[in-house]
Amino acid sequence: MAISEQEARQLVAEYQEYQRNVEALSGQLEMVRNTLTGCDSSISTITALKEAAASKTSESVIPVGSGCFVHAEIRDFSKVIVNIGSGANVEKNVDDALSFLTERKGKLEKMIQELNESLAQILQRMREIESQLN
């Protein structure tokens, strides 16, 4: 069944809107993935430091930014300062910090799943529009 020129223009406009949505969702997905990577890194580092503190190994290499690290001796590893959002930081004991980060990781993974599902739905609709226009 052929579609009218008016319907074709509407479908093209809808398709272009979906393209913008795909770009926006892809950007959001990348940001959430980067946050998840940072969360994983924090969990791994805190876990390693916790194990080092338990075995009385007090030396570590600490990142100071821009790919630079310093050797440091850790005297007390009983508290961790955790960013809880909106620029606010809270001091937590190690186990509470790990629990908080693990919970955050779960939320980020759920967000990624939801964004992927939304992206899949939009891409499916775009394929439908393409087939209608062809």
Summary of the structure (lengths in Angstrom):
residues: 134
radius of gyration: 23.4
end to end distance: 10.6
largest distance: 76.6
contacts: 312
relative contact order: 0.16
helix: 67%
strand: 19%
